[in-house]
Amino acid sequence: MSKLTIPAGYKMPLSNNELQRAIELIHADFQHNLTVRLNLHRVSAPLFVDGSTGLNDDLNGVERPVSFDIPDVGTEGQVVHSLAKWKRLALKRYEFPEGTGLYTDMNAIRRDEELDNLHSVYVDQWDWEKHISPADRTIPYLKDTVRDIVGCICDTATALRNAYPVLTCRPERKVFFITTQELEDRYPDLTPSQRERAVCQEHPTVFLMQIGKTLLSGAKHDGRAPDYDDWDLNGDILMWNPVLERAFEVSSMGIRVDAAALDRQLTAAGCDHRRQLPFHQMLLSGQLPQSMGGGIGQSRLCMLLLGTCHIGEVQASLWDRETVEGCEKAGITLL
């Protein structure tokens, strides 16, 4: 069923050819900004991992990975949902010193994604991971890193407007920090998505913290896997999208679990069986570096900065017939 939304009077301000060159500019400029501000270096990343290792991100625990057998290897490959766990292992394997980190182009397939203007079965992100000291596992360090990433976005937006003056997106540099519990307290009668919209109307750039924890209402704002982010030290970067008039998530990130946080969260999530998986054994025994990391949506960022109303305008994917026909009728080109 189509969940397409087309704002009244919407028209893409760039031609299809200009759009491709603008996407190239965003990728080049943002990657440069990110590597400089966070001290990162590019690495190559897998499209699929061994399904028996526990390296694949299980998202909310119900999404099915795209799996296939590999006869010559004798195992099942799983197309990644994300690289949240793989990146931390890569920090150790590639011997990244403390204070440095990696970034990569992450390409994933999420077959069970509910499709709408923002969501596609194809996911493309800048995934990054940084080796930090135990002393950096703090909220102030997390907030400083969030400000750096928002600065990267704002700098890229400036470069894009200089190249294409018709574009008008000016993301807010000042970040408003709020926890999911504080957000529930502020808007107790709203749903989680309605709360995000309400707070972003007041504060155009928000970092919503502590995602995955159970709130005082007994519900969760949103699900988060128990074995990568520390639920006390994570969050989403949300920005106001003036085209769609809604809160717009551009990044999910956080300081990763240490052994104590992993132990606590596996029990809370009813996932104690994962303790026997190789990745989790390494974490519980202290064999992996302390780290923080996240994913920054490539197509999401392009949507925001270019002012498109549908993610299919900036990435190639598959869509239901109603969406395709609705976009054609509105003069919207899906790649």
Secondary structure, 3 states (H helix, E strand, C coil): CCCCCCCCCCCCCCCHHHHHHHHHHHHHHHHHHHHHHHCEEECCCCCEEECCCCCCCCCCCCCCCCEEEECCCCEEEEECCCCHHHHHHHHHHCCCCCCCEEEEEEEEECCCCCCCCCCCCEEEEEEEEEECCHHHCCHHHHHHHHHHHHHHHHHHHHHHHHHCCCCCCCCCCCCEEEEHHHHHHHCCCCCHHHHHHHHHHHCCEEEEECCCCECCCCCECCCCCCCCEEEEEEEEEEEEECCCCEEEEEEEEEEECCHHHHHHHHHHCCCHHHHHCHHHHHHHCCCCCCEEEEEEEHHHHHHHHHCCCCHHHCCCCCCCHHHHHHHHHCCCCCC
